[in-house]
Structures are given as C-alpha cells and as structure tokens.
C-alpha cells in the first residue's frame, strides 16, 4: 500500500536549515576576532577588494545582518551576488533561498532554482537537497519525482540526514521510485541516527504512518541494511 495522500504533501515542503541561512564565518562565530565585528568587516573588505569570493559573501552577510556595519540590504545583496558570480556555493545557495522566500528580492521560483542548481553543481550539500525539493514540488522547474530522488540519494550517500529522511519518504510512498519498505526503513533509521533537527522534523511525520504497514521482518531487514551502510560509511 502507498502512503501518498493529500496530508502527506507538507512533508516535502522546503526546509531550509533553521528556516534561515546559518552564516558561518569568523565574523558570525567570533573566532579569532573577539567581539570586534567592525574589525572583522575591515578584513573582509580588504579580501573582497581582491575578489576573494568567501570574503565577499561574509561582507554581504555582515551588511544583511547589520553586524559590524549598519544594516544595508542592497549592499549586502551586491556583495553576495558578486561572490555567487564567482561560483562560491554558499553565496549561490543563499541567493536561491532568498529568491524562494522573497527575502530582500522579489520572490521568483525560476531564479531560486537557477541559483540553487548552480550551488548544487558546485557540491554544496544543502543546495543539493534544496534542488531535490524544488523538483519534488515543481517550483521553478517542471516536477520530476525521479530527479528529486536522484538528488536526495546523492546527499543521503554523503550522510546528510535531511537527504536520508527525504529518500526514505520516497521509498515509503513510491514517489519517484518503486515502493521498498526495507530501503525506506534503512534511510529513516540512518536519518534519525544523524540526529539533525530538519531530518527529525521529516521522520517524525513519517513514522506514525509507516509503522502501520511494516512487518517485523522488514524492520529487521531495515536495521541490517542501515548497519551495513554505516559499516561502509564510518564517521
């Protein structure tokens, strides 16, 4: 039996980590710069003047957050876009998310997909899941469940919990792949093992329904498959 139903659809809604971009830099983490964020911004600016893409992104993030400089959305996006134009995956992913949410720019699914796909093509893990979700929802691109599963599987093999949870859902529901409860359980177990909040948010919605359909033999086989995968992919 399938799990496809109208109430299942929210499980595939876009989930960006923490619903916003986690800005990871010396500025945001305060590593090596103490509390003097304005000094950090000066160093970002010097590196940006030499077209160093990660610094351009961090400088843009500083303007967007008002960290060390007065908040200036236009300046922030100018630097983030300049970084993205140099194929920096984090900046590309940010722009994809911004266009999807309409944050600081006009909402545009096509632009969201364009930038997310660029980031995914540069192996930005979160962007790979994002692209899969866009395919699953038909946002900015024609809906293609099989292509969505391909992206979920890519991140699942990289041990990313959200990708594992969404791949497990796909096998449970027969969305983009044939129903396979053993593979469904394998990936859900691995997603829960990763203990990532975004993955947990997905699996917590799936488990009550899956438990109505699986057999003890499938549970055992799922655990064995997850253990075998983990043995081949130690942390």
C-alpha positions as CSV (number, residue, x, y, z in Angstrom):
1,X,0.0,0.0,0.0
2,X,1.2,3.6,-0.6
3,X,1.4,6.4,1.7
4,X,0.6,9.0,-0.9
5,X,-2.2,11.3,0.2
6,X,-3.0,15.0,0.4
7,X,-2.0,15.1,4.0
8,X,1.5,13.8,3.1
9,X,2.3,16.8,0.9
10,X,3.6,19.0,3.8
11,X,6.4,16.5,4.4
12,X,8.0,17.7,1.2
13,X,7.8,21.4,1.8
14,X,11.0,23.2,1.5
15,X,13.0,23.1,4.8
16,X,16.0,25.4,4.9
17,X,18.2,24.8,7.9
18,X,16.6,26.6,10.8
19,X,14.4,28.5,8.2
20,X,17.3,30.8,7.6
21,X,20.9,30.8,6.3
22,X,23.4,29.9,9.0
23,X,26.2,32.4,8.4
24,X,29.5,30.6,9.0
25,X,32.5,32.8,9.1
26,X,34.9,34.5,11.5
27,X,32.5,37.3,11.8
28,X,29.5,35.3,12.8
29,X,31.3,32.9,15.0
30,X,33.7,35.5,16.6
31,X,36.6,33.1,16.1
32,X,39.9,34.9,16.3
33,X,38.3,38.4,16.3
34,X,36.8,38.6,19.8
35,X,33.8,40.9,19.9
36,X,35.1,43.4,17.4
37,X,33.0,42.7,14.4
38,X,33.8,46.0,12.8
39,X,37.4,45.0,12.6
40,X,36.4,41.7,11.1
41,X,34.4,43.6,8.5
42,X,37.5,45.6,7.6
43,X,39.4,42.4,6.9
44,X,36.5,41.0,4.8
45,X,36.5,44.2,2.8
46,X,40.3,44.0,2.2
47,X,39.9,40.5,0.9
48,X,36.8,41.4,-1.1
49,X,38.8,44.1,-2.8
50,X,41.0,41.3,-4.1
51,X,37.9,39.4,-5.4
52,X,38.1,36.7,-2.7
53,X,34.6,35.1,-3.0
54,X,34.2,33.8,0.6
55,X,35.1,37.2,2.0
56,X,32.6,38.9,-0.4
57,X,29.9,36.6,0.9
58,X,30.8,37.3,4.5
59,X,30.9,41.0,3.8
60,X,27.5,40.7,2.3
61,X,26.2,38.8,5.3
62,X,27.6,41.5,7.6
63,X,25.5,44.1,5.7
64,X,22.4,41.9,5.7
65,X,22.7,41.3,9.4
66,X,24.0,44.7,10.5
67,X,27.0,43.0,12.1
68,X,29.9,45.4,12.3
69,X,28.3,47.7,9.8
70,X,25.0,49.5,9.5
71,X,22.4,47.1,8.0
72,X,22.1,47.7,4.3
73,X,20.2,45.1,2.3
74,X,21.2,46.5,-1.1
75,X,24.9,46.5,-0.2
76,X,24.5,43.0,1.3
77,X,23.0,41.5,-1.8
78,X,25.5,43.3,-4.0
79,X,28.4,41.5,-2.3
80,X,26.6,38.2,-2.0
81,X,25.8,38.3,-5.7
82,X,29.4,39.2,-6.6
83,X,30.5,36.2,-4.6
84,X,27.9,34.0,-6.3
85,X,29.1,35.2,-9.7
86,X,32.5,33.7,-8.8
87,X,30.8,30.4,-8.3
88,X,31.0,30.3,-4.5
89,X,28.5,27.7,-3.5
90,X,27.4,29.2,-0.2
91,X,26.5,32.5,-1.9
92,X,24.7,30.7,-4.7
93,X,22.7,28.7,-2.2
94,X,21.9,31.9,-0.3
95,X,20.6,33.6,-3.4
96,X,18.5,30.5,-4.3
97,X,16.9,30.6,-0.8
98,X,16.4,34.4,-0.9
99,X,14.5,34.2,-4.2
100,X,12.5,31.3,-3.0
101,X,11.4,33.1,0.2
102,X,11.3,36.6,-1.4
103,X,13.8,37.8,1.2
104,X,15.4,41.1,0.1
105,X,14.4,40.4,-3.5
106,X,11.1,39.8,-5.4
107,X,10.0,36.1,-5.0
108,X,10.9,34.2,-8.1
109,X,10.9,30.4,-8.3
110,X,12.8,30.3,-11.5
111,X,15.6,32.4,-10.0
112,X,15.5,30.2,-6.9
113,X,16.0,27.1,-8.9
114,X,18.7,28.7,-11.1
115,X,20.9,29.7,-8.1
116,X,20.2,26.5,-6.1
117,X,21.1,24.4,-9.1
118,X,24.4,26.3,-9.5
119,X,25.2,25.7,-5.9
120,X,24.3,22.0,-6.1
121,X,26.5,21.7,-9.2
122,X,29.3,23.0,-7.1
123,X,28.7,20.3,-4.5
124,X,27.0,22.5,-1.9
125,X,25.2,19.8,0.2
126,X,22.2,21.8,1.4
127,X,21.7,23.1,-2.1
128,X,21.6,19.5,-3.4
129,X,18.6,18.7,-1.1
130,X,17.0,22.1,-2.0
131,X,17.2,21.2,-5.7
132,X,15.6,17.9,-5.0
133,X,12.8,19.5,-3.1
134,X,12.2,22.0,-5.9
135,X,11.9,19.1,-8.4
136,X,9.5,17.4,-6.0
137,X,7.4,20.5,-5.7
138,X,7.7,21.6,-9.3
139,X,8.9,25.0,-8.2
140,X,10.9,26.9,-10.8
141,X,11.2,23.7,-12.8
142,X,8.9,21.0,-14.1
143,X,8.0,18.5,-11.5
144,X,10.2,15.4,-11.7
145,X,9.9,13.0,-8.8
146,X,12.7,10.7,-10.2
147,X,15.1,13.6,-10.5
148,X,14.2,14.7,-6.9
149,X,15.0,11.2,-5.7
150,X,18.4,11.3,-7.5
151,X,19.3,14.5,-5.6
152,X,18.1,13.1,-2.3
153,X,20.1,9.9,-2.9
154,X,23.2,11.9,-3.7
155,X,23.0,13.7,-0.3
156,X,22.0,10.6,1.5
157,X,25.1,8.8,0.3
158,X,27.0,11.8,1.7
159,X,25.5,11.1,5.1
160,X,23.2,14.1,5.2
161,X,20.3,13.5,7.5
162,X,17.7,15.5,5.6
163,X,18.5,13.9,2.4
164,X,18.3,10.5,4.0
165,X,14.9,11.3,5.5
166,X,13.5,12.5,2.2
167,X,14.9,9.5,0.4
168,X,13.3,7.3,3.0
169,X,10.0,9.0,2.4
170,X,10.3,8.5,-1.3
171,X,10.8,4.7,-0.9
172,X,7.8,4.6,1.6
173,X,5.4,6.5,-0.7
174,X,6.6,5.2,-4.1
175,X,7.3,8.8,-5.1
176,X,9.9,8.7,-7.9
177,X,10.9,5.1,-7.1
178,X,9.2,1.8,-6.6
179,X,7.9,1.2,-3.0
180,X,10.5,-0.6,-0.9
181,X,9.9,-0.6,2.8
182,X,13.3,-2.1,3.6
183,X,15.1,0.8,1.9
184,X,12.5,3.2,3.4
185,X,13.4,1.9,6.9
186,X,17.1,1.9,6.2
187,X,17.2,5.5,5.3
188,X,14.8,6.6,8.0
189,X,17.0,4.8,10.6
190,X,20.1,6.5,9.3
191,X,18.4,9.9,9.3
192,X,17.3,9.5,12.9
193,X,20.8,8.4,13.8
194,X,22.2,11.6,12.4
195,X,20.0,13.5,14.9
196,X,19.7,16.6,12.7
197,X,16.6,18.8,13.6
198,X,15.5,19.1,10.0
199,X,15.7,15.4,9.4
200,X,13.8,14.7,12.6
201,X,11.1,17.1,11.6
202,X,10.5,14.9,8.5
203,X,10.9,11.5,10.1
204,X,8.5,12.4,13.0
205,X,5.8,12.9,10.4
206,X,6.5,9.7,8.6
207,X,7.0,7.1,11.4
208,X,3.4,7.0,12.6
209,X,2.1,6.1,9.2
210,X,5.0,3.7,8.3
211,X,4.5,1.8,11.5
212,X,1.0,0.8,10.3
213,X,2.4,-1.0,7.2
214,X,5.7,-2.6,8.0
215,X,6.3,-6.2,9.2
216,X,8.7,-7.4,11.8
217,X,10.8,-9.0,9.1
218,X,11.0,-5.6,7.3
219,X,12.0,-3.9,10.5
220,X,14.9,-6.4,11.0
221,X,16.0,-6.1,7.4
222,X,15.9,-2.3,7.6
223,X,18.1,-2.3,10.6
224,X,20.5,-4.7,9.0
225,X,20.7,-2.6,5.8
226,X,21.3,0.6,7.9
227,X,24.0,-1.1,9.9
228,X,25.7,-2.4,6.7
229,X,25.6,1.0,5.2
230,X,27.1,2.6,8.3
231,X,29.9,0.0,8.4
232,X,30.8,1.0,4.8
233,X,30.5,4.8,5.7
234,X,32.1,5.2,9.1
235,X,32.0,8.7,10.5
